[in-house]
Amino acid sequence: MTEAILVEGLVYGIMALGVFVSFRILDFPDLTAEGAFPLGAATAAALISSGAHPFVALTGAFVAGGLAGAATGTMYATLKVPSLLAGIVVMTGLWSVNLRVLGGKANLPLITNNPVMDAAYSLLPGTRELSSALFFALVTAGALSLLALFFSTEAGIAMGALGDNEAVVVAAGSNPALLRTSGVALSGALCGLSGGLAASYQGFADVNFGSGIVAAGLASVMVGEFLFHSNRIEVQLVRVIIGSIAFRAIMFAGRKYGYLIGMSPNDLRIVTAVLVVGAVAAGRLKAENKARRGLAAAAARSIS
């Protein structure tokens, strides 16, 4: 049970990192993840079925998701289509693309041919559950390290500043349109990679994989932000993964013990929605209380 929660949190945590990049770093409301995630799953499954190496399959999932994000960013930058509408258009179009990639079928099984998980089981020690957890922990750690390294570079710092103050980026001589498009592409690529990993872990790719993905990603981001606050990008990235694991634990508890309050698995979407709203409200109350305490402390110092 614990291993399953950890694995799901890590796999979908990479998708949550993509949502974090678009919504938090770029301040770019985007629904491309709902299409990029199943596109990554479909691409990885199709490549594996054709005999490709597991690394090639996951790289293909990453690239495919990146192209989806780049399409959204380009549409926004060149055609001035609003971000949400651009994401909806790409997400809608990817439904047909995903079906094409899956060979015209709604799903593609990997039960008899799953080299990604076979490699994890053979190379890492322990039971299959423990090997899975170790494998996805290593993949997630690698993704976190590369993202932290990128956001410490000049381009990464400029991308981070873009979401806060575009004028500063322009004054520094950077191209905001190119930076934003690259950031949305990075977001889509992370979602695509997560989809490829999810297809390998679950043993199949499905055209409906993307349903509710954005809400789940936002919930993971906000749960992490509620748990602890930091301005350091490295900590912010790690807390997204922690938030994803916590979110998956809550979903697991809902599936296992929800019957006690008359809740069925069909109600889990409501739980996700409540978590997002609750995390936003709790975060706002936390900020307001902190501001009030600061004002009270300042007033006390002025009196003394």
Secondary structure, DSSP 8 states (H G I E B T S, - for coil): -HHHHHHHHHHHHHHHHHHHIIIIIS-----THHHHHHHHHHHHHHHHHTT--HHHHHHHHHHHHHHHHHHHHHHHHHH---HHHHHHHHHHHHHHHHHHHTTTSSEEE-SS--HHHHHHHHHS-S-HHHHHHHHHHHHHHHHHHHHHHHTTSHHHHHHHHHHH-HHHHHHTT--HHHHHHHHHHHHHHHHHHHHHHHHHHHTEEETTTTTTHHHHHHHHHHHHHHH---S-HHHHHHHHHHHHHHHHHHHHHHHHHGGGGT--GGGHHHHHHHHHHHHHHHHHHHHHHHHHHHHHHHHHHHH-
